């Protein structure tokens, strides 16, 4: 005898309830990571409230970049490897920006670059060996080395010099010039207006 066709409301009720519970559990599992990311972003926004408008705008830019990569990985538009690399890069940029803001006591930041060891060639035609980098060193009249930030992997942080600084350095005739200031060890950092560092795009296949 077909119990469903003969109308067993008790069985049908149990089956419907089981399907609803299963659907609810799946929805909760799907939304949990999103909720955690939202809470983390809200905490970051609260932590950034003590900075001036320029620094706050840069930190907000980084939060937006993280939202973009979160969305792209959820849509499977990027690989998990690319997602981890860029999420770690965003965290490294944020850590260095906050460090500079605290140490300089100014509402300004240099244009920051964060690259992993295998990405140094994106900044330099002849990449320096990481072991030879010195904090405060200026390379190719263009970048001042700020130090290392480790956020799941190691990133090398650089500040891009503005055109005026580059012009001042060139008459000295040195390709690599040591700076008297060391932003990685609590010294005063020269104030430079920021331009957001764009997160790297994934390679085209």
Secondary structure, DSSP 4 states (H G I P E B T S, - for coil): --TTTTT-HHHHHHHHHHHHHHHHHHHHHHHHHHHHHHHHHHHHHHHGGGS-HHHHHHHHHHHHHHHHHHHHHHTTSS-HHHHHHHHHHHHHHHHHHHHHHHHH-SS--PEEEEEEGGGGGGT-SSPPPGGG--TTEEETTTEEEEEEEESSSEEEEEEEPPHHHHHHHHTTT-SEEE-S--GGGTPPPPP----PPPPPPPPP-
